Amino acid sequence: MHSLKDKVSPEEWKQRVDLAAAFRLVALYGWDDLIFTHLSARVPGPEHHFLINPYALMFEEVTASSLVKIDVEGQPVEETPYIVNAAGFTIHSAVHMNREDAHSVIHLHTPFGQAVSAMSDGLLPHTQTAMIARHDVAYHEYEGIATDLEERDRLVADLGSKNAMLLRNHGTLTCGESVATAFVRMYFLERACEAQVHMLAAGRDGLHAPPQGVEAKVEQQSSGPGVAMISERLAWPALLRKLDRLDPSYRT
């Protein structure tokens, strides 16, 4: 496929590169689910257009130019050789349309995320990583495969002002002002879920709970504008350098 770099605005191209990088990173960390689940990003500008993965490519194959530009209904707004899964955009459109700050949405079906989503207690505050993520996590009850547009209102109501969600019996979701912020939030959520599954494999009785007040302290330490700064200026450039060393083709 020919590069779209000279056919879109510099702002859109940057968003395309970042989102393509996020797909590659999801594959690199083993969080992908064949061609299923989605990552999306708002296209800069007045139109309510978004970028999403072609519904035929493995995440390790996604490039900046192969991303499909769609409207709020999940339909392509420009000619593309790829198909998209409009139904798969249901969850993403709910967040994008109702949260102006949600410029990127990531939704995964990892074994660890699904496991914790199915636990009645949800995410436990027994690790530092969990305490960093937990205060920003909402919960949404499972309603079946997300093709019902009416579910969008309930999902948004459950998410509220939080930036991460455990979709019960389903998986994980994060959003952010940028692809970088959404990805780093997902990294902490997934790491917390993975640690919890390993932790509970040793039994619940021997768990050591953090001292009283520590969880609230960690929430204060890991909230605010510093999250975006660390994500966008420190962690994300490092992750892009990692990808560039492994395979820079996501930039094409």
N, C-alpha and C positions, 0 to 999 in steps of 0.2 A: 504494500500500500504506500502511495506517495505521501510524503510528509505534509502536514497542514501548517507547519510553522509560519510560512509566509502568507497564509490565507486567513489567519485569525489574529486577533489583537495580542500584543505582548502579554497582557494580563490574563487572557484566556489560555495562552500557551503555557504560562507558568503554572496555572491551575491544572492543565492537562499533564504536565511533567510531574507535578507533585502527586496527582492522583494515580498516574501510572506507576510511580515509585511505590505508593502505598500497596497497590496490588502485588507488585514484585516482593515487597517485604512480607506481606501476608503469606505468600507462597514460601518464602525463605524460612519463615518461622513455623511452617507446617500448620498454619491456621486455615488453609483453604479447604474447600469441600467440593472437589471436582470443578465443575463450571458454575456451581450454585453459590448462593449468597451474593451480596452486592456491596460495593463501595460507591458513593456518589459525592459530587461536589457542585456547588452553585457556580454558574458561569458569571463572571463579573459583568455588570451592566444592568440596565433597567428591565430587561426581559426576565421572566421567570423561567430560565432555561438551566438545565443541569447536565452534567457529564456522568455517564454510567458505563459499565463494562458491556461489551458485545456478548450476547448470550450464546457463545460458541467457543470462546477462547478460554484456555486455562489461564489462571492468574499470572503465571510465569511468562505468558505470551503477550500480555497487554502492553501496548505502547501508547505514547501520548496521542498519536494520530488515529489509533484504532478506537479510542473512546468515542461513544456515541452521544451526540447532543440531543436531549429530549425536552419535552414540555412537562407540565405538572401532572399530566395523565400518563406519562411514560412513553409517549409517541415521539419518534424521531422528527426533528424540525428541519433537517437537512438530508440530502441524499446520502445514503451509506450502504456499503456492501454487506453490512452485518444486520442481524436481527437482534432485537432486545426483548427481554422478558418484562413486559409492562406490568404484569401482576406482581413481579418481584420488587417493583418500585413502590408498592403500596405503603410499606412501612417508612421508606425514605421520604416519600412525598408528604406524609403526615407531619414529619418533623420539619422538613424544609419549609412547608407552607405556613407553619404555625410558630416557628422560632426563627426570627430574623437573624439571630446570631449563629444559627446552625448552617454554616456554609459547607460543612462536610459531614457526612453520616457514614458510619461503618457498622456493618451487621455481619456477625459470624456464627458458625455452627460448630465450634470446636468441641471435642469430647469433654474437656474440663469445664468449659462454659456451660454446656448442656447439663453436665452433672450437678454443678452448683445451682443452676436454675431449677433443678428438680428437687433440691433439698428444701424442706419446709422452713428451715432457719435462714435460708439464703446465704449471703456472704458473711462469714464470721470475722470478728475483729482480732484474730489471733496472730496475725503477722503484720509487720510494718507496711508491707505492700497493700494488704487488705485495708488497713486503717487509712492509707492515702486515698484509696479508691472509694471506700464504703460510704462516706458521708455524701457522696455525689451520685449514689446509685438508687434508681427507682425500680419498681417491679410492675410487670404487666401480665395479667393472667392469660393463659393460652386459650385461643379461640379457634384453633385449626389452622391450616395453611393460610397464610395471610393474603387472601384474594378478595376479601370482603371490604369494600371501600368504607362501609360504616364503622369498621373497627378503628379507622384512623382517629376519630374523635376520642375514643376511649384511650387509645395509646398515648395521644398527646396530653390528655388529662392526667394520666398516670405519670408521664415523664415530668410534667410541670416545668420547673426551672432547673432541673438537674441535667447533667450532661452524660450520664451513663445509665444503662438499664439492663436488668436481667429479665429477658422474655421467658416467662415460666415454661418449663418443659420444652424449650426451644433453643435459646442461645443468648448471645450478648450483643449489645448495641452501644455505641458512643457517638457523640456529635461534638463539633467544635467550630470555632471561628475560622479555622484553617484546617487543611488536611493534616498538617503536622500536629496540631493540638488534638484532633480527634484520634490520630494514630497513637500518640503517646498515652492518651487516656485509655485506649484499648489495650496497650501493652501492659499497663499496671493492672487493669481489670483481669486480663487473661492470666497474668502471672499470679495474681492473688487467687484466682480460681484453681489454677494448677497446684499451688502450694496447699490449698485447702483439701483437695482430693488426696494428695499424698499424706497430709497430716491426719485426716480422718481414717486412712487405711490402717493407722497404728492404734485406732480406737479413740473414742470420745472421752473416756474416763481420765486419761492421763494428760489432757491438754492443760497448758498453763495459760491462764487468762492474763492480759496486760493489767497493770495496776490501775486502780480507779483514777480517772482523770486524764490518763495518758491518751486515750483515743481522741478526746476533745482537743488535746494539745496538738496532736498530729493533724487533725482537721484544720486547725488554725494555721499550722505551718505549711500545709499543702493546698491552701485556697488562695484565691485572688489572682491578680494579673501576673504574678510570678510564674504560674503554670504555663501560660502562653509564651512568656519570654524564654523559659528553659526549653520548651518544646520547639519553638520556631528558630531560636538563635543558637541553641547548643545541640540538642539531641537530633533535630532533623537534618542539619547540615552534615553531621557525623554519619547518619544513616544513608544519606545520599552518596557520601564518599564511599561507604561500604558497598553500595550497589554499583557504583562506577568501577570499583575494582573488580567486581564479580562479572557484571554484564551491563554495560551502559546503554543497551539497545532500548530500554524503556523510554529514553529521551527522543526517540525517532518518531 
